[in-house]
């Protein structure tokens, strides 16, 4: 028992914060599921989402094919596009970021299960 870390007020706050954050994000799916789900809820096709992202970001570099890659897990959108995806699909930015982390973690896990 002497090896257990002392529960100080600061440590207690840190643990509570971690528990709260885990609880807040427990329903966040990987980004490969979040994007198509939110896109369909908005009534958008992949092409319409790509067009909307181009319009609101004033950056015409995203295409329907790129949206498809995000949804199929071929690519994970970077921070720039995650911010615009959040705005376009009316999903909190923290959820979009968390969904990307979840996808990245699941890729890592799959990679460990099936080494080349």
URQUI-V559014 format. One record per residue. N is the residue number from 1. OMEGA is omega as a letter, one per 40 degrees, with the letter a starting at -180 (999 if undefined). BURIAL is I if it has 16 or more other C-alpha atoms within 10 Angstrom, else O. Layout:
N|OMEGA|BURIAL / N|OMEGA|BURIAL
//
This chain:
1|a|O / 2|a|O / 3|a|O / 4|i|O / 5|i|O / 6|i|O / 7|i|O / 8|i|O / 9|a|O / 10|i|O / 11|i|O / 12|i|O / 13|i|O / 14|i|O / 15|i|O / 16|i|O / 17|i|O / 18|i|O / 19|i|O / 20|a|O / 21|i|O / 22|i|O / 23|a|O / 24|a|O / 25|a|O / 26|a|O / 27|a|O / 28|i|I / 29|i|I / 30|a|I / 31|i|I / 32|i|I / 33|a|I / 34|a|I / 35|a|I / 36|i|I / 37|a|O / 38|i|I / 39|i|I / 40|i|O / 41|i|O / 42|i|O / 43|a|O / 44|i|O / 45|i|O / 46|a|I / 47|a|I / 48|i|O / 49|i|I / 50|i|I / 51|i|I / 52|i|I / 53|i|I / 54|a|I / 55|a|O / 56|a|O / 57|a|I / 58|a|O / 59|a|O / 60|a|O / 61|i|O / 62|a|I / 63|i|I / 64|a|O / 65|i|O / 66|i|I / 67|i|I / 68|i|I / 69|i|O / 70|a|I / 71|i|I / 72|i|O / 73|i|I / 74|i|O / 75|i|I / 76|a|I / 77|i|I / 78|a|O / 79|a|O / 80|a|O / 81|i|O / 82|i|I / 83|a|I / 84|i|I / 85|i|I / 86|a|I / 87|a|O / 88|a|I / 89|i|I / 90|i|O / 91|a|O / 92|a|O / 93|i|I / 94|i|O / 95|i|I / 96|i|I / 97|a|I / 98|i|I / 99|i|I / 100|i|I / 101|i|O / 102|i|I / 103|a|I / 104|i|I / 105|a|O / 106|i|O / 107|a|O / 108|i|O / 109|i|O / 110|i|O / 111|i|O / 112|a|O / 113|a|O / 114|i|O / 115|a|O / 116|999|O
//
